[in-house]
Amino acid sequence: QANNHIRYWNDCSYFFTTLKNNGFLQDHIYVLFADGADPAIDNSLGENSNVDLNGDTIADIGYSATKANITTVFNELAGKLGSQDILYIFTTDHGGAGDDNPSPYAKSDVVLYLWNESITNTEFAAEVNKVTTKATVAIFEQCFSGGMIEPLKASGRVLMSAARFWELSYAMSPDYTYDEFSYYVTQA
C-alpha cells in the first residue's frame, strides 16, 4: 500500500480509457490492480483506489494483482483467444532484480511486484505462452522491465519496456502524475 502511488492508477486509467476510446469492448479488457475491488485502503495517499477507471460508473478493476489471478486470467484467455486475435498486455510499477541476481544485475532475471507478492519474468512468460494469438503486444513500464522481454521473445510479438533489465524507469516530472514511458506509449 505504501508504494502504490496514484500514478500507477493513472497509468492504468489512461491505458484503459485509450483502449475503450478506440473500440475495445469492456468484456474484452481484464484489469488486475492492487487489491482489486477490496474496499480497504490500498494506496500511498491513504485511500482506496477507484475501481472505475474511466468515469462511466462501471467497475473496471476486476481482480487483485496476484499470481493466482494472473493464472486465472491467462487460463481464461487461452480458452477465448485464437490465431486471429491480438493480445495487449500492459504492466506498471514496481519491478526488481531477481533474488539470485545481485547488483550490478548481470542476468536478465527480474520480478514484477504484485499485491503482497511477486512473479518472475519466466513465471509471467509461462502464463502468456498459454495463449495462442496472431500477435501479442506487451508494454512493461516498471523498473528493470527489460528483463520481462527475454523469456517472451517469439514470432508475432511486439515487446516494449521502459528500461533495460538493469535500469530504473521514471515518473513524469514535475508532478509525478504518470510514469513517463507508459504515458507517451499510451499517447502514441
ABEGO torsion letter per residue (X at the ends): XAABBAAAAAAAAAAAAAAAAAGBBAAABBBBBEAEABABBABAAGBBBBABAAGAGBBABABBBBAAAAAAAAAAAAAABBAABBBBBBBBOBBBBBAABBOAGABABBBBBBBGBBBBAAAAAAAAAABBBABBBBBBABBGAAAAAAAABBBGBBBBBABBAABBBBBBOAAGABBAAAAAAAAX
